[in-house]
Each structure stands twice: as C-alpha cells, then as structure tokens.
C-alpha cells in the first residue's frame, strides 16, 4: 500500500515488485494525484478532476477533486505519509468546498451534502510537520489549513470557468441531493 501511495505522490515513480507466489505488481501514476482520484472515482459525474498545486514560502499543497455518484472518499498526505485521520489540510479543503458550494447556491448548504459523492485528495509538503500523535495519522500544522483552502478554491474556480458543462452537471447533482434530503 505504501508503494502504491508513493507512486501517486511522485509523478512517474515506478515500483516494480515481486510479491508472494511470484506475483508481479507494478505501481506507477504518471499523473500523480489525478490518477489516485480517477482510480477511486467510480461512476464519475465529470471526466477530469478539478486540480491545483500551490506553493507559498516553503510549503506546497496539491489538491484534486472529482464528484461521483458514489460515497465521499478523502485522502490526506503530508511529506509522503498518509494521514488516515486527516488534520488541518483536510479541514482547509472541506472548508473551501463548503464555501464554494454555498456561494453557488446563494445561501446555506450543508458541508456534508456539498461533499456528497466527492472523491478528493490533498498532499502537502512542509519543512516542519507537526503530527497530532506518534502514529502520524493526523497533521496539525496550522498553515496547512489556509494553503489547502486557497488551493481548493482555485481548483474549483478553474473547474467552473474552464469546464462549464462538467460544472453544471455537478451543480445539478448537488441540487438533486439537496432535494432528496
């Protein structure tokens, strides 16, 4: 699993492994996080994920998002480590998604509903990571919330402006979800 995740976090990195029973496995994600999202987005509503990378000071944040007809699924990484409990960067992504959807619907919109069917990933590179626990399952760096929120906002604005048909399909799907509640 670690090799597979690392291939998503480093575009073009290839792991060629020989496992039990001489089973040959190759992990390579030529498009990085975009491949992670596509590999996990069953029944996608749009063809290409919303995507953006931002660098500020010594911090880099990469986000990719794709709405599906399935369940919400998120992936959080910091310096190549997976944070199964998320943390500040995931909070920033969720905040940006909620704010963006509320703006589109001109008012209140539940954050959980805004992420209905969303498959998304955030990967940050930070010089001094601060983890919430020794198992490093949650990142605590406060600056990651802001940079992840900005990167997500840019990704969503770009998605809306460059792929209006896909954007409309997502908004229609969210409107349908809202009516169903």
Residue pairs with C-beta under 8 A, 6 or more apart in sequence:
3 15
3 17
3 27
4 15
4 27
5 77
5 80
5 82
6 13
6 15
6 27
6 80
7 13
7 14
7 15
7 27
7 28
7 29
8 29
8 32
8 33
8 35
8 36
8 121
9 32
9 33
9 77
9 80
9 123
10 32
11 29
11 30
11 31
11 32
12 28
12 29
12 30
13 28
13 29
14 26
14 27
14 28
15 25
15 26
15 27
15 28
16 24
16 25
16 26
17 24
17 25
17 26
17 27
18 24
18 25
19 25
29 35
29 36
31 38
32 62
33 51
33 62
33 63
33 64
33 121
33 123
34 48
34 49
34 51
34 64
36 64
36 75
36 121
37 49
37 64
37 65
37 66
37 119
37 120
37 121
38 44
38 49
38 66
40 73
40 75
40 119
41 49
41 66
41 68
41 70
41 119
42 68
42 69
42 70
43 68
43 69
43 70
44 66
44 67
44 68
44 69
45 66
45 67
45 68
45 69
45 117
45 166
45 169
45 170
45 173
46 66
46 67
46 163
46 166
46 167
46 169
46 170
47 166
48 66
48 163
48 166
49 64
49 65
49 66
50 63
50 64
50 65
50 66
50 155
50 156
50 158
50 159
51 62
51 63
51 64
51 65
51 155
52 62
52 63
52 151
52 152
52 154
52 155
52 158
53 60
53 61
53 62
53 63
53 151
54 60
54 61
54 147
54 150
54 151
54 154
55 61
56 147
56 150
58 126
58 127
59 124
59 125
59 126
59 127
59 143
59 144
59 147
60 124
60 125
61 89
61 122
61 123
61 124
61 125
61 144
61 147
61 148
61 150
61 151
62 121
62 122
62 123
62 124
62 151
63 93
63 120
63 121
63 122
63 123
63 148
63 151
63 152
63 155
64 120
64 121
64 155
65 93
65 97
65 118
65 119
65 120
65 121
65 152
65 155
65 156
65 159
66 118
66 119
66 120
67 116
67 117
67 118
67 119
67 170
67 173
67 174
68 117
68 118
68 119
69 117
69 173
70 117
70 119
71 117
72 112
72 115
72 116
72 117
72 118
72 119
73 118
73 119
73 120
74 86
74 90
74 93
74 118
74 119
74 120
74 121
74 122
75 82
75 120
75 121
75 122
76 82
76 83
76 84
76 86
76 87
76 89
76 90
76 121
76 122
76 123
76 139
77 83
77 121
77 122
77 123
77 124
78 87
78 89
78 123
78 124
78 125
78 126
78 129
78 131
78 139
78 141
78 144
79 124
79 125
79 126
79 129
81 136
83 89
83 90
83 131
83 136
83 137
83 138
83 139
84 137
85 132
85 137
85 138
86 138
86 139
87 131
87 132
87 138
87 139
87 140
87 141
87 144
88 139
88 140
88 141
88 142
88 143
88 144
88 145
88 148
89 122
89 124
89 139
89 141
89 144
89 145
89 147
89 148
90 122
90 148
91 145
91 148
92 122
92 144
92 145
92 146
92 147
92 148
92 149
92 150
92 152
93 120
93 122
93 148
93 149
93 152
94 111
94 115
95 145
95 149
96 148
96 149
96 150
96 151
96 152
96 153
96 156
97 111
97 114
97 115
97 118
97 120
97 152
97 156
98 109
98 111
98 114
98 115
99 153
100 114
100 152
100 153
100 156
100 157
101 109
101 114
101 174
102 108
102 109
102 114
104 171
105 174
105 175
105 178
109 174
109 178
110 181
113 174
113 177
113 178
113 181
114 174
116 173
116 174
116 177
117 173
117 177
122 148
122 151
122 152
124 139
124 141
124 144
124 147
124 148
126 141
126 143
126 144
128 141
129 139
129 141
130 139
130 140
130 141
131 137
131 138
131 139
131 140
132 138
132 139
132 140
159 166
159 167
160 167
